[in-house]
Amino acid sequence: MRVLLAVLLLLGTATTPAHAEPSAPTWAGVRSSPYGPSGGFPNQQTWGGHITKMTGYFPGTTGIGLWNVGGLSGRGMKVEFPKPSSGSYPNITFQSSDKHEKYLKYFDDNNIKVWLSLEPGYASVDQLIDLSLNRYKHHRSVMGIQVDVEWYNGTCEDCGQKVPDDVAQRWEQKVKAHNSRFTLALKHYDPAWMPPTYRGDIVFTNDSQYFESLEGWVAEFQVWADRFFPNPVIYQYGYQADKKWWGKLPKPPAKTIGDAMRPVTRQQTWGVVWVDFSFKDL
């Protein structure tokens, strides 16, 4: 499905003119996950170094992380912190120790911002939002919550559920009830999985892959940015499936790819995020 989508979008936008004024990114950073980094989960300083490397490629940007606080597990999500003393949480499992507190404290001290990212499966997103923010909202680094829609009411690739307008609005209200400055981010590779009309302050993240060239990548991500303008957008890239072309780009590829989006992104807030599968290529 991802490959077909990329082809269709490229064909449909091949003649779309570039935007007149190049746009500079606001954010640059990395995606974290329990399963991405090879050789074990890095320490705080290593994560900080990866994020600093990304901001160095895009001067003036704020360092960010799309920071998974757990991952898909069975029919739901395993969160990497202890269970509260009371409450019932179907399809949510916990661990006895807290994995993320020390990382978020490091990010607080180093002016790095993060969205706490969820892979819900069939777990309640509403419960996951409250659990995560009740646990971590005291950190200055926390910007809000990101929901990976690919794993919303689904546990396999391409089988998640689209997010209706009323659900997106409810999630956003729940996030902002914890702190009005927090934002909701939604991530997928297909615009059709995003809320059809509700926009609010949502940040829209695209994690598409399986392209044949940089040109195809740019064409699809431009469609994403235009579709959700004027809302902020984040481009997540660096997948091994695309290394056949980004591995041949001028080094560093993270900068080359990000720079390619400057002339085709409108004057909206946007960011670039490198995935943790390919840190050695940063």
N, C-alpha and C positions, 0 to 999 in steps of 0.2 A: 504494500500500500504506500509506503514512504517513497519508493522509487517512482511509482505511477504519479503520485502527487507532484514530485519534483519536475517530471516531464511536462505535465499539464500546466503547471504554473509558469515554467520557462517558456512554453509555447505561447501562453496567453500574455506574457509581458515582454516579449523579445523586443518590441518597438517602443516600450515605455521610456520616455525621455528621462535623463537624470535630472535631479532637482538642481536649481540654478546655484544655490549657495551651499557649499560643503558644510556639513554639520559636525561639530566635535563631540566625542563621547563625554558623558558625565561620570560614568563608572567603569572600572576595569578590575577584573579579579578572576576567581576560580570557582568551580563547582566542587563540593565535597560529597562523598558518599561512603557508606561502610564497605562497599565492594570495589571501588574504583582504583585506589592507589595500589601499585604493586609493591611488594616488600613490606607490607604492614602500614598501618595508619600513621602518618607523620606526626611529629611533635608540633607544638605551637609555633616555635621559631621557623620551622620548615614551611608550615602553611603561610606564615607571614612573609617569608622570603618569596614564595610563589606569587603571592598577591602583589608584593612590592615590584617584582619583575614585570608583572602586567601593567601596573600604573606607570612604571618607567617607560614602557613602550608608548604610552598615551599620556604625556605630561598634562598636569592639571586635573586628572581624574581622581575620584575618591576610590580607595580600595574596597572591594566588596567580596562577599562569599555567598553563594547559594548553598546553604549549610544544612545538609540532611541531619535531622536529629534521630534518625533511625532508618529503617528500610522495609520494603515489602517482606512479609513473612506469612506463609500459609495463605489464608483468606483475608488477612488484614495487615497490620503494621506492628513491627517491634520497635518501640521507642527505647532509646539508650539512656534511660534514667529510671529511678525507682518509682514504684506504684504509690499513689497517694494512700493515706491511711484509711480512706473510705471511698465508696463509689463502685459501680459496676461498669466495666468497660469491654463490651463484646468485641471480639476480633482485634483487640489491642493487647499486646504483651509487653512486659517491662523487663528491665534487668536490675540487679541488686545495687549496682553502683552507678554514679553519674559520669558519663563520658565527656560531656560538653562544657561543664562549668569552667574548667581551667582554660579552655580555648576561648570562650566568650570573654573571660576576664582579660586574656591577652589581647583580644581584639578591642576591648574597651580602652586599654592602655595605649593602643597604637592606632587609634582613629580609623579602624576598619569597621565597616558596616555589613550586617548579614541579614538575610531573610532565612528564617527557620523553615526548612523544606520538609514536606510530608509526602509519603507514598502510601496512601490510605488503604488501597484495596477495598474491601467491604466494611472497613471500620468507619465509624462516624467521623466525618471531617470536623463537625462542630465540637465533638469531644476532643479531638486531637488539637484543634486550635486552642481550646481552653487549657488542656494539659500542658502544652508547650509554652504558652505565654504565662500561665501561672508559675511555671518553673523558672522561666528565663527573662521575663519582661523587665526586670530590674537592671539589666545590662544596657549600658548606653549604646552598645554596638548593634542591638537588635532593631531592625527596621520594620519587622512584621512577619508575615507568614507567606510561604509559597506552597501551593498545592500542585503536585505533578499530576495533571489530569489524565495522563496516559494510564495511571494506576487508580483512577477514581471509579469505584464500583467495577473493577476488573483486575485480574491478576495475570494477564498475558499481554504481550505486545499487540497493539491495535484492537484491544477489546474493552477499553475503558468506556465510560459513559460521557456524553456531551454535557456541558454545564449550562442549564437553563438560566435565564436572566434572574429569576427570583432566587435561585440558589446562590448565584454569584453575589447578589445584593445582600443576602442573609449572611454569607461568610464574611463579606467585607464589614458589615455592621458588627459582627461578633469580634473581628480583629480590632476594629476601632473602639469598641467598648472597653478594651484593655488600655488603650492609649490612642488618643485622637490623631497622633502623628504617625501611627503605624499604617502600613499599606498592605493590601493583599496582592500577591503575585500569582498568576496562573501560567502554567507551563504546558506546552504541547507543540507538536510540529505541524498541525493542521488547523487553520483558522476556524474551520467549521466546528471544532470541539470547544471553542470559546463561547461565552454568552453572546447571543445574536445581536443585542442592542445595548445592554447595560454596560456602562463603562466606569462610572464612579471615578475613583483614584487608582484603579487596578493597573498593575504593571504586567505587561504581556511578554512572556519569555518564549522564544522559539528554540527548540533543540533538535531541529531536523538534521538528517545525515543521508548518506548514500547518494552523493552527487558525482558527476563525471568531471566537473571542472569548477574553478573559482567563479566563472561567469554564471554557471547554473546556480551556484550557492547564492551569489549576490542577487540574482533575479528573484529567487524565492523569498529571501529575507527582506527584499525591498517590498514585495507584496505584503508581507506581514506588517512592516512598519506603516505602510500606507493604510492598510486595513484598520489599524487601531489608532492612527493619528487622531487627536494630539496626545494620547496617553503615552506614558513611558514604555519603552521596549528594551528587552535584553536579548542579545544574540549569543547563544551558547554553541561552542564549536570546538574542534580538535579531536573529533572521533577517529578511531583507527580505520573505520570503513571509508574515510575520505583521505587517508594519508597518501593514497596513490597520486593525488594531485597536490594536496597542500605540502607533502614532503618534498616537492620539486620547486616550491615557491622560494623567493628570496628570503633569507633568514633575518629575523625570526618569523616563522609563519603566522604566529598569533598577531603580530603587528601588521603584516602584509594583508591579512584577511580583514582585520578591523579597519585599516585605512581604506580598503576597497568599499566600505559601507559609507564613508563620509559623504561622497557626492550624491548618494542615492537615498540618504535618510533626511527627512524633513527636519525643520527646527523644532524637534521634540526631544525630551530627555531620553538618552539611550546609553546602553552599556554593553561591554563585551566580556565574555566569561569563557575561560578555557577549561575543558573537562579534566578531571583527575586521572583519567585513563592514560593521558599522554604527557605527564609532567616532564619526562626526560626530554621532550621536544620543545619545552619552553626556552 
